[in-house]
Amino acid sequence: MQYTEETVKTLSSCFLQTLAPNPEPRKQAESFLKQVADQPGYGITILRLLSDPLVDAQVRQGAAVNFKNHVKYRWATPLDPDFPPALNPIQDPEKEQIKGLIVTLMLSTPPKIQSQLSEALSIMSQHDFPSKWQTLLPELVVSLRSATDYNIINGILQTSNSIFKRFRYQYKSNELFTDLKYCLDGFAAPLLEIFLKTGQVIGSSSENPAILKPALECQRLSCRIFYSLNFQELPEFFENHMAEWMGEFHKYLIYTNPHVQETDPEKTSVIDELKAAICENINLYMEKNEEEFQGYLGQFATDVWSLLMSVSISTSQDWLATTAIKFLTTVSKSVHHKLFSDPATLKQISESIVIPNVRIRDEDEELFEMNHVEYIRRDVEGSDMDTRRRIACELVKGLSTHYREQVTSMFSGYLQNMIQEYAANPAQNWKAKDCALYLIVTLAPRQASLGATGTDLVNIEQFFDSQIVPELRVQDVNSNAVLKADALKFFTTFRSQIRKQLTLELMPQLIGFLVAESNVVHSYAALCIEKLLALKDGKQLRYTAADLAPFLQPLLTNLFSALKLPESQENSYIMRCIMRVLSIADAGPFAPQCLAELTGILAEVCKNPSNPSFNHYLFEAVAALVKKACERDPEQVTVFENMLLPVFQSVLEQDVTEFAPYVFQIMAQLIESRMPPLPPNYIAFFPPLLTPILWQRQANVPGLVRLLQAYLQKAPQEINQGNQLPQVLGVFEKLVASKNTDHQGFFILNTVIENVSFEVLSPYMGQIWTILFSRLQYRSTGKFIKSLIIFASLFVVKHGPSKVIDTVNSVQPNLFLSILDNVWSPNLSSITGETEIKLCAVAASMLFTPLLEGSATPYCVKLLNSVVTLLVKPEEERVDEEQDVPDLDEVVGYTAVYAQLHNSSKAEDDPLKDVKDPKEFLAKTLGGVSSQQPGKLPSIIQGLEPSNQTALGHLCSTFRISIV
Amino acid sequence: MEGASGAHHRDPFKSSVGRVAGQRRRQQAVTVGKERRESVVRAKRLRRADPSDHGDDGSMQLAVMGDEAAYKALEESTVNAVHNLKNLLKGSPAKRIGALQTLRHLLSCTAMPPVHVAIEAGVVTLLVDCLAFGSSEEQLFEAAWCLTNIASGDLQQTCAVEPALPLLILHLGEKSAVHVVEQCAWAIGNVAGDGEVLRDVLLKQGALHSLSRHLLSPVPSLSRTAAWALSNLIKGPSPKAAMELMKIEGMVDTLVSHVSKGEEDLVVEVAWVLVYVTSMSDFHVTLLLNAGLLPPLLGCLASSEQLSLLTPVLRTLGNIVAGDNSKTDVVLSVGQSLPGGIIGVLARCLESKHRTLQKEAAWAVSNIAAGSILQKHTVFNGGVVPPLLHLLATAVFDVRKESAYCLGNLCVAPKESREQGGIILEHLIALVDGGCLPGFIALVRSPDVEAARLGLQFLELVMRGLPNGRGPKIVEKEDGISALEELQFHENDELQTMSNTLIDRYFGEEYGLEEEYGPGMDVLRGSDDSSDYPPWRQGGGLTA
């Protein structure tokens, strides 16, 4: 593509149209651009366009965004020439041209375009820098050294910062260190130069914000680059120049200047950002290079300390406060903790730094009311690592590392004071109690199993009685919502410590809070109930169906009412609680009503599935209901079907892909609980299930397989009469071809073998074996072989050994013995699983008679040896743990994950219920062979491994079998 | 196919533990940190004025160091001396030598010689002229000394010496006087200390062979300087030069004999040569061991107190045991003659107050501990555990990390063994009872991604391995859960996945409810268990 007046005109109008409000011309322009982007030279053309000052500003801006995306999707060199990428990649000569231009352009364009180009440059560098882009770093350094305009300087630093960030999270390797060394050699010295030079600028123009602010931003960026370059280990250059860096850091930590303050209290000032960046740097040094750093530690501890004394509680200083506290925390845990050993120091830290930062702020209250999702995420889901409250508590834990007793006794005292303060005037001083509850919960070691088991700070039982119970027993569930939420969180945290009797007494209160107006409160109530119901003493659930029975009706009523509260229609805490209740309680009479509620919700969420965890619990709840109800009363299946099938049908018809795997599982669950014959509406459902498109989605496969199995078990006649067996086998063939799904294919084949008569099956057997053996020949894996042995064994026990031998030999004469000797016998002993071992041992035992009759004696030695090994040796000694490599070409691309429903799991059934002990079976079978064909077995037994000979002898004597 | 019990045998995490913590680790060939060799500045050496060599002008001695005015004066004198040399270049040899001496004196009378001004004044071409064939020994010596000190400067200054390299190498020849050879070798050593580009230039010009001849010089200072220069030359990261060195006939025996008979100063330099050779070639490790390197090498370790010697010897040893198990066996068996065995000697290094020794020793131990089950037992019972636990709790960061590798390796069973779940339970229990867990949790919280991964791997061992479900409980008690949670949003994908998997598996919402609700909830949360396949007969179902 050439840069001509005409192209400029066309492209300009295109970029304008991409901004058009009208979708029609917009889409047209977009598709045109996508098309021309395939042409060589497009990137360069756009680059020229966006840098042309004569072109309209809007067009240039649009072109800049387009250029960045162009680079994003087309810069990477395709890894595999056999799999060309969806979009044409930019060719090498054009890439070189772009690399040659971009730095200069970036530094000479207006800020909005500059930021797009900087992003593009950073993407390019991820692929090419440094080895394929040797000019970049020198070019940046030359510009940095010569520039005097801080817009340009900061542009360079911004770009460099994004290039160096990868040193912060990649593992050490020679490649990474080669690159790092290259960057250090090129950039460490210029960075220090600009940092010192800018320091002088700041020192000499203390009253001019127009100079100061960009200069301070430059220092901040330099500090971030410092962080990246020092992250892996302390580089020689930085160690040699530590005094200069640290001197400057100190200067900025104590720097105050009204001219750089922000007027907007919510906006973070550039000096605070710089200080925070410095805190991160010294924290890194403290963590990783404490020896080299220790000379500076005292000064910095003092600096950070004073900083924290003066930091306000405004959100604009959150970042600064948390990074500063983190630094003190690191010091408190280090060998230099003695800096804080003075009791007066501990007291000052606690009173002036910890407690003020833990107290709830107006902003937190606002979040509680306006954005409950975010509040909950921070408050109970562990996403609070950067909040002041949490970080302040981390400091307490840090101090406790070396001063546990002092810290504990101090904080016990503070807690008492807070509770007294609250008691003096609850309405006015509620924040004191909130602070106390937050401290207790957060400082207790996190115990996932039972909630927290205790704390040194207070006596949990007493505290619960005196402070939490009254809060829960209050009449109005909507009064002081924050404290209610705190109390519920406290209850949840220490749930295992609260007596069962008291908990049950409080259940009506918990149920009441389910319909509190506050979203946080009703979510916490649901969370609390759910966690209580999951609680176990040893292996027993603490709260049983019987305990739950008296509360069941109001509990279910309130849970479903809660789902109708504003902004809680898809509240996953509540749905999870519903699932838990339905899987423990005896829903009995309430079941139809619950199901009606759940199907109603299901019909609603189908329209726009947006909350995966809510939806998962919803289906779990349905599965739990089906399971419980059908166990009690199979007649209810019909009631359930009538409610569920119409919704399921619409899920499948509207192709709601997220829900299909769930629907298949629950349908299978319904069919499994029925007695044959299946009603016609199910039979009508069957043919569409075999449509290939459904099977192409990996997430569907496990559920579909199970459903297909259910059909094969309950309606084999109907399937055969409908002439659908070839299609079923077609599914088997497709699944068995892949290493990832072959076991699924066998699930189907095994069910076919078990449920379809041999007469129906025999025309297909030759083809089935051919499919299996060619897979065996060309792409065998351990998993495949084991599956094959299990299938063949099942065939033996269901239809007799001679059918297996004949059908295999029909593929090719004498094939059976070859398979037996090369595949079956050698791998038999690696079978695992109780049912599987029994099946395979029994089937192998049944083969001896026909083998001996056919004079295939030599093959018997190997087979018998493997059977004995399988039956007597422990698994560790006979199974090699091997990892099959999955077919990678099949797992690329987006696939929805298959989500197993626990409540719809099915029990394993045993194809050989009449055989109790496979060892006995083997002994008795050999006894039979011995009496029918005497004289043959002893020589076979002679050929076994000595230990197996002994084991077999032992078996025979146990079951009083003598072999002659 | 797997049966009902199959699910419990599979553990996607185990492979990653085995892969990383259980493996031997070679030292990074590329380093960015300062080389911690304390008493000796290894890479570059300035030649200061000999004490016997009294300067002709007392005022030049710079009585007041650090005085700016005096340094200005020194710079000025240096520029003058260069001009003077230029003027005298065509003059009488005696005068020329006098001018060279003055210049050399100026370039060696302070720790920070005014190299930059000399270069700007054009000193290098003059010195190249002075190195011309047929020049007197004294002139060559003085010129080489000047170049030595110029090459001791920064990279840019060292590069300026490049035109002199062919002549410097030439004067390494057999006919040159010993003190000239030594000074040329010294200059070359300085140049070689400054990066791979210059090393390549030297190699192309044949410096390696010329230097190596002098390894066997009867003059101790010359063989020492040659060994030092060679150690700089073969540093790599490319192993090419080291390979070329070892191809020279008799080299293996020369090195081994120096280690066994040499003066301590010489052994230091030879040991550095061995550091680079053993780090780059397994094959030559075998040759060196066959030639009897170990007894004298381990002897140094047991008898010397010198940090400068112990550092390269420890690192060589660490490289040797980074090879296969059979080499480690040889080390252990030769080491039996030492008091406490080799492990006892390493334990004493771990107890040293020097960070360098602690780190090198821990690294060597971590490699032995990555070996066979027998080797692991030997390490475990050899006395290193108490110092390692102490270091893990109190040492500086990089030493803590090395110690953690040792302790982790002691608990991971070798791949071929059939230990339960890949864990050596006896070791694990002893270490946890010895109080190692807080140290590992601190690593999980550290900003270093490798240390965090190591910490996670150890927590996984503890939670999976300790009997009666004690693992998760003790991790909880040490506040490990919040440490794990801190990684849940880490920029490093692996750490993020690992911490999420661990939390889900051991502290997930279904904790304690496995009987009713299998581990399948993981799927929902995004951990990919799709490689697991359910029991053969069930299809979509899961064992109740």
Interface residues (C-beta under 8 A of the other chain):
Chain A: R168 Y169 Q170 Y171 K172 N174 F177 T178 L180 K181 L184 D185 F231 Q232 E233 L234 P235 E236 E239 N240 L284 E287 K288 N289 E290 E291 K333 V335 G382 S383 M385 K397 P445 R446 Q447 A448 S449 A534 L535 K536 K539 S583 P612 S613 H616 F664 Q665 A668 Q698 P702 G703 V705 R706 L707 L708 Q709 N740 H743 Q744 F746 F747 I748 N750 T751 K783 K786 S787 I790 I831 T832 G833 E834 T835 E836 I837 E875 E876 E877 E881 Q883 P886 V897 Y898 A899 Q900 H902 S905 K906 A907 E908 D909 P911
Chain B: M1 E2 G3 A4 S5 G6 H9 S15 Q28 A29 V30 T31 V32 G33 K34 E35 L155 P237 R355 T394 V396 F397 D398 R418 A442 S446 P447 D448 V449 E450 R453 P472 K473 E476 K477 E478 D479 I481 S482 E485 E486 Q488 F489 H490 E491 N492 I503 Y506 F507 G508 E509 E510 Y511 G512 L513 E515 E516 Y517 G518 G520 M521 V523 L524 G526 D528 S530 S531 Y533 P534 P535 W536 R537 Q538 G539 G540 G541 L542 T543 A544
